[in-house]
Amino acid sequence: MIEQIRLRNFKCFGEAAVPIRPLTAITGLNGSGKSTVLQSLLIAREAGHSAGQVVPLNGPYGMALGEANDVLRADASAPVIEIGITDGGAVYSYRFDVPDERRLHLTVAACPETPPPTLDRSGSGFTYLMAERLGPRDQLVVTSEDMEQVGVGVQGEFTAQALAMHETDVVAEGLRHPRTEQHGVVTLRTQAEEWTADIVRRLRITAQWPPALTASLLRYEEPNSFGAQQVRPTNMGFGVSYALPIIVAGLLADVGALLIVENPEAHLHPRGQSMIGRFLGRVAGNGAQVIVETHSDHVINGIRTAVAVDETIEPSEVRILFSGEGDAFEAIDVGPRGSLSQWPAGFFDQMDIDLGGLARARRSR
């Protein structure tokens, strides 16, 4: 499991040591380095798969980082980027040369002989879901690669294929929805439906990969509708399409897996945002590592609820990293009752600021 990410001369970071726990929520101002932390993991993982040559800055994992000079800190004393990852107590160091000419890659100058174990996993053992996931589609693509090595895809594009292939798999006990005790159905599809009911709305989910068709299908049914007519994703809205890849990836994540999710709150009602925070807390509490980038106080409160109410994850396993006006993250710990160790200026205080302004406006009239 990853314990720390160390960055030097990478984008906005001159020198930074980022502490990581089993469940790490990264939040803060726009453009303050949140995505950069995630991209450092993707670049390190790609370096381990590049045969020691170069790492493309555009394409893998949906990255679109531009030219090599774009990812070198402006005031760097040398054209060198370093990424260090502490995994299981061992330190894995990467060094990349930044070419002088316009290049769309970094040159791998130094790379560990063996990659960090957490970054070396495949399939559902390593999942990165980018912020720009696929919206509603009548059909989804399928991969010709070994599905066990792919997972749900960077944009959730293989979600239907993964769900169709694994729908009867038994979900680990620690990941099962609390309602499971009422009916005892523990397959991937039924558990995905249970979590979808809380995060979005109650639906029956049908995932198909029809023979002789290089496409997969997702269809939904509203159980209380007349005749339970199937509904196309395009008529169901964005919330299901954005949340379902997270749910399926989380339910497939085994002990030691790494799940990285950008903006899990996208297109969700506040209740759904809170519930997806609680769900991710359960995934991390079951032994996977979860790193979340979020702008949602509801997701943060859902994680706090996972600690204090659900008790599915220990408080010592949770950390919130906040990036404000400075160039360093402030670490916020969660107490056993969901309390926060500190509340920095700018950390989800806008509602108080706005309500205070409205109250003063009412009093002045």
LINWO-V812092 format. One record per residue. N is the residue number from 1. SS is DSSP state (alpha for helix, beta for strand, coil for the rest). PSI is psi in whole degrees, -180 to 180 (none if undefined). Layout:
BEGIN
n:N ss:SS psi:PSI
n:N ss:SS psi:PSI
END
This chain:
BEGIN
n:1 ss:coil psi:140
n:2 ss:beta psi:132
n:3 ss:beta psi:-26
n:4 ss:beta psi:147
n:5 ss:beta psi:124
n:6 ss:beta psi:131
n:7 ss:beta psi:142
n:8 ss:beta psi:123
n:9 ss:beta psi:25
n:10 ss:beta psi:111
n:11 ss:coil psi:-117
n:12 ss:coil psi:-5
n:13 ss:beta psi:123
n:14 ss:beta psi:-57
n:15 ss:beta psi:128
n:16 ss:beta psi:141
n:17 ss:beta psi:115
n:18 ss:beta psi:113
n:19 ss:beta psi:136
n:20 ss:coil psi:138
n:21 ss:coil psi:177
n:22 ss:coil psi:-35
n:23 ss:beta psi:112
n:24 ss:beta psi:123
n:25 ss:beta psi:121
n:26 ss:beta psi:125
n:27 ss:beta psi:169
n:28 ss:beta psi:-169
n:29 ss:coil psi:157
n:30 ss:coil psi:140
n:31 ss:coil psi:21
n:32 ss:coil psi:10
n:33 ss:coil psi:5
n:34 ss:alpha psi:-53
n:35 ss:alpha psi:-29
n:36 ss:alpha psi:-39
n:37 ss:alpha psi:-45
n:38 ss:alpha psi:-42
n:39 ss:alpha psi:-31
n:40 ss:alpha psi:-38
n:41 ss:alpha psi:-40
n:42 ss:alpha psi:-40
n:43 ss:alpha psi:-41
n:44 ss:alpha psi:-42
n:45 ss:alpha psi:-43
n:46 ss:alpha psi:-36
n:47 ss:alpha psi:-36
n:48 ss:alpha psi:-17
n:49 ss:coil psi:8
n:50 ss:coil psi:10
n:51 ss:coil psi:30
n:52 ss:coil psi:22
n:53 ss:coil psi:-84
n:54 ss:beta psi:161
n:55 ss:beta psi:116
n:56 ss:beta psi:142
n:57 ss:coil psi:-6
n:58 ss:beta psi:128
n:59 ss:coil psi:-69
n:60 ss:alpha psi:133
n:61 ss:alpha psi:26
n:62 ss:alpha psi:13
n:63 ss:coil psi:142
n:64 ss:beta psi:72
n:65 ss:coil psi:-3
n:66 ss:coil psi:-137
n:67 ss:coil psi:165
n:68 ss:alpha psi:-41
n:69 ss:alpha psi:-21
n:70 ss:alpha psi:-24
n:71 ss:alpha psi:1
n:72 ss:beta psi:129
n:73 ss:coil psi:138
n:74 ss:coil psi:-37
n:75 ss:coil psi:23
n:76 ss:coil psi:137
n:77 ss:coil psi:-19
n:78 ss:coil psi:151
n:79 ss:coil psi:61
n:80 ss:beta psi:134
n:81 ss:beta psi:134
n:82 ss:beta psi:139
n:83 ss:beta psi:125
n:84 ss:beta psi:135
n:85 ss:beta psi:123
n:86 ss:beta psi:118
n:87 ss:beta psi:117
n:88 ss:coil psi:29
n:89 ss:coil psi:-13
n:90 ss:beta psi:147
n:91 ss:beta psi:129
n:92 ss:beta psi:120
n:93 ss:beta psi:136
n:94 ss:beta psi:140
n:95 ss:beta psi:133
n:96 ss:beta psi:132
n:97 ss:beta psi:141
n:98 ss:coil psi:113
n:99 ss:coil psi:148
n:100 ss:coil psi:-40
n:101 ss:coil psi:170
n:102 ss:coil psi:110
n:103 ss:coil psi:153
n:104 ss:coil psi:27
n:105 ss:beta psi:167
n:106 ss:beta psi:144
n:107 ss:beta psi:130
n:108 ss:beta psi:110
n:109 ss:beta psi:-32
n:110 ss:beta psi:138
n:111 ss:coil psi:140
n:112 ss:coil psi:147
n:113 ss:coil psi:-39
n:114 ss:coil psi:135
n:115 ss:coil psi:163
n:116 ss:coil psi:133
n:117 ss:alpha psi:-37
n:118 ss:alpha psi:-31
n:119 ss:alpha psi:-6
n:120 ss:alpha psi:4
n:121 ss:coil psi:163
n:122 ss:coil psi:175
n:123 ss:alpha psi:-135
n:124 ss:alpha psi:-4
n:125 ss:alpha psi:-20
n:126 ss:beta psi:116
n:127 ss:beta psi:127
n:128 ss:beta psi:119
n:129 ss:beta psi:112
n:130 ss:coil psi:166
n:131 ss:coil psi:-36
n:132 ss:coil psi:73
n:133 ss:coil psi:167
n:134 ss:coil psi:135
n:135 ss:coil psi:-167
n:136 ss:coil psi:132
n:137 ss:coil psi:138
n:138 ss:coil psi:-34
n:139 ss:coil psi:147
n:140 ss:beta psi:155
n:141 ss:coil psi:164
n:142 ss:coil psi:154
n:143 ss:coil psi:144
n:144 ss:coil psi:-6
n:145 ss:coil psi:169
n:146 ss:coil psi:119
n:147 ss:alpha psi:-29
n:148 ss:alpha psi:-17
n:149 ss:alpha psi:2
n:150 ss:coil psi:-50
n:151 ss:coil psi:-151
n:152 ss:coil psi:-8
n:153 ss:coil psi:161
n:154 ss:coil psi:-34
n:155 ss:coil psi:8
n:156 ss:coil psi:16
n:157 ss:coil psi:-21
n:158 ss:coil psi:16
n:159 ss:alpha psi:-46
n:160 ss:alpha psi:-42
n:161 ss:alpha psi:-45
n:162 ss:alpha psi:-42
n:163 ss:alpha psi:-39
n:164 ss:alpha psi:-39
n:165 ss:alpha psi:-30
n:166 ss:alpha psi:13
n:167 ss:coil psi:-26
n:168 ss:coil psi:2
n:169 ss:coil psi:145
n:170 ss:beta psi:128
n:171 ss:coil psi:139
n:172 ss:coil psi:145
n:173 ss:alpha psi:-40
n:174 ss:alpha psi:-15
n:175 ss:alpha psi:-4
n:176 ss:coil psi:145
n:177 ss:coil psi:144
n:178 ss:coil psi:-27
n:179 ss:coil psi:-9
n:180 ss:alpha psi:-34
n:181 ss:alpha psi:-23
n:182 ss:alpha psi:-30
n:183 ss:alpha psi:-13
n:184 ss:coil psi:16
n:185 ss:coil psi:121
n:186 ss:coil psi:20
n:187 ss:beta psi:163
n:188 ss:alpha psi:-46
n:189 ss:alpha psi:-47
n:190 ss:alpha psi:-35
n:191 ss:alpha psi:-36
n:192 ss:alpha psi:-39
n:193 ss:alpha psi:-40
n:194 ss:alpha psi:-45
n:195 ss:alpha psi:-36
n:196 ss:alpha psi:-35
n:197 ss:alpha psi:-38
n:198 ss:alpha psi:-37
n:199 ss:alpha psi:-36
n:200 ss:coil psi:-77
n:201 ss:coil psi:164
n:202 ss:coil psi:125
n:203 ss:coil psi:150
n:204 ss:beta psi:133
n:205 ss:beta psi:128
n:206 ss:beta psi:120
n:207 ss:beta psi:129
n:208 ss:beta psi:142
n:209 ss:coil psi:85
n:210 ss:coil psi:145
n:211 ss:coil psi:146
n:212 ss:coil psi:21
n:213 ss:coil psi:122
n:214 ss:coil psi:54
n:215 ss:coil psi:158
n:216 ss:beta psi:162
n:217 ss:beta psi:142
n:218 ss:beta psi:133
n:219 ss:beta psi:151
n:220 ss:beta psi:152
n:221 ss:beta psi:137
n:222 ss:coil psi:113
n:223 ss:coil psi:-31
n:224 ss:coil psi:1
n:225 ss:coil psi:156
n:226 ss:alpha psi:121
n:227 ss:alpha psi:3
n:228 ss:alpha psi:52
n:229 ss:coil psi:138
n:230 ss:beta psi:143
n:231 ss:beta psi:133
n:232 ss:beta psi:150
n:233 ss:alpha psi:-35
n:234 ss:alpha psi:-19
n:235 ss:alpha psi:9
n:236 ss:coil psi:-18
n:237 ss:coil psi:176
n:238 ss:alpha psi:-25
n:239 ss:alpha psi:-47
n:240 ss:alpha psi:-46
n:241 ss:alpha psi:-33
n:242 ss:alpha psi:-32
n:243 ss:alpha psi:-35
n:244 ss:alpha psi:-41
n:245 ss:alpha psi:-36
n:246 ss:alpha psi:-43
n:247 ss:alpha psi:-48
n:248 ss:alpha psi:-45
n:249 ss:alpha psi:-41
n:250 ss:alpha psi:-41
n:251 ss:alpha psi:-25
n:252 ss:alpha psi:-12
n:253 ss:coil psi:120
n:254 ss:coil psi:-179
n:255 ss:coil psi:129
n:256 ss:coil psi:-7
n:257 ss:coil psi:159
n:258 ss:beta psi:124
n:259 ss:beta psi:117
n:260 ss:beta psi:125
n:261 ss:beta psi:128
n:262 ss:beta psi:132
n:263 ss:coil psi:63
n:264 ss:coil psi:-17
n:265 ss:coil psi:-8
n:266 ss:coil psi:128
n:267 ss:coil psi:19
n:268 ss:coil psi:146
n:269 ss:coil psi:153
n:270 ss:alpha psi:-38
n:271 ss:alpha psi:-42
n:272 ss:alpha psi:-36
n:273 ss:alpha psi:-43
n:274 ss:alpha psi:-43
n:275 ss:alpha psi:-34
n:276 ss:alpha psi:-29
n:277 ss:alpha psi:-43
n:278 ss:alpha psi:-39
n:279 ss:alpha psi:-45
n:280 ss:alpha psi:-33
n:281 ss:alpha psi:-39
n:282 ss:alpha psi:-39
n:283 ss:alpha psi:-46
n:284 ss:alpha psi:-38
n:285 ss:alpha psi:-20
n:286 ss:coil psi:-1
n:287 ss:coil psi:-6
n:288 ss:coil psi:164
n:289 ss:beta psi:133
n:290 ss:beta psi:127
n:291 ss:beta psi:123
n:292 ss:beta psi:132
n:293 ss:beta psi:126
n:294 ss:coil psi:151
n:295 ss:coil psi:15
n:296 ss:coil psi:122
n:297 ss:alpha psi:-25
n:298 ss:alpha psi:-39
n:299 ss:alpha psi:-45
n:300 ss:alpha psi:-45
n:301 ss:alpha psi:-32
n:302 ss:alpha psi:-40
n:303 ss:alpha psi:-42
n:304 ss:alpha psi:-38
n:305 ss:alpha psi:-36
n:306 ss:alpha psi:-35
n:307 ss:alpha psi:-52
n:308 ss:alpha psi:-34
n:309 ss:alpha psi:-55
n:310 ss:alpha psi:-31
n:311 ss:coil psi:41
n:312 ss:coil psi:-8
n:313 ss:coil psi:143
n:314 ss:coil psi:144
n:315 ss:alpha psi:-32
n:316 ss:alpha psi:-14
n:317 ss:alpha psi:3
n:318 ss:beta psi:138
n:319 ss:beta psi:139
n:320 ss:beta psi:129
n:321 ss:beta psi:124
n:322 ss:beta psi:128
n:323 ss:beta psi:115
n:324 ss:coil psi:-131
n:325 ss:coil psi:-25
n:326 ss:coil psi:-171
n:327 ss:coil psi:21
n:328 ss:coil psi:153
n:329 ss:beta psi:141
n:330 ss:beta psi:128
n:331 ss:beta psi:128
n:332 ss:beta psi:122
n:333 ss:beta psi:155
n:334 ss:beta psi:129
n:335 ss:coil psi:171
n:336 ss:coil psi:-29
n:337 ss:coil psi:16
n:338 ss:coil psi:4
n:339 ss:coil psi:159
n:340 ss:beta psi:141
n:341 ss:coil psi:-25
n:342 ss:coil psi:164
n:343 ss:coil psi:83
n:344 ss:coil psi:157
n:345 ss:coil psi:131
n:346 ss:coil psi:-7
n:347 ss:coil psi:95
n:348 ss:coil psi:47
n:349 ss:coil psi:8
n:350 ss:alpha psi:-35
n:351 ss:alpha psi:-44
n:352 ss:alpha psi:-40
n:353 ss:alpha psi:-46
n:354 ss:alpha psi:-45
n:355 ss:alpha psi:-35
n:356 ss:alpha psi:-42
n:357 ss:alpha psi:-41
n:358 ss:alpha psi:-40
n:359 ss:alpha psi:-41
n:360 ss:alpha psi:-36
n:361 ss:alpha psi:-39
n:362 ss:alpha psi:-40
n:363 ss:alpha psi:-25
n:364 ss:coil psi:-6
n:365 ss:coil psi:none
END
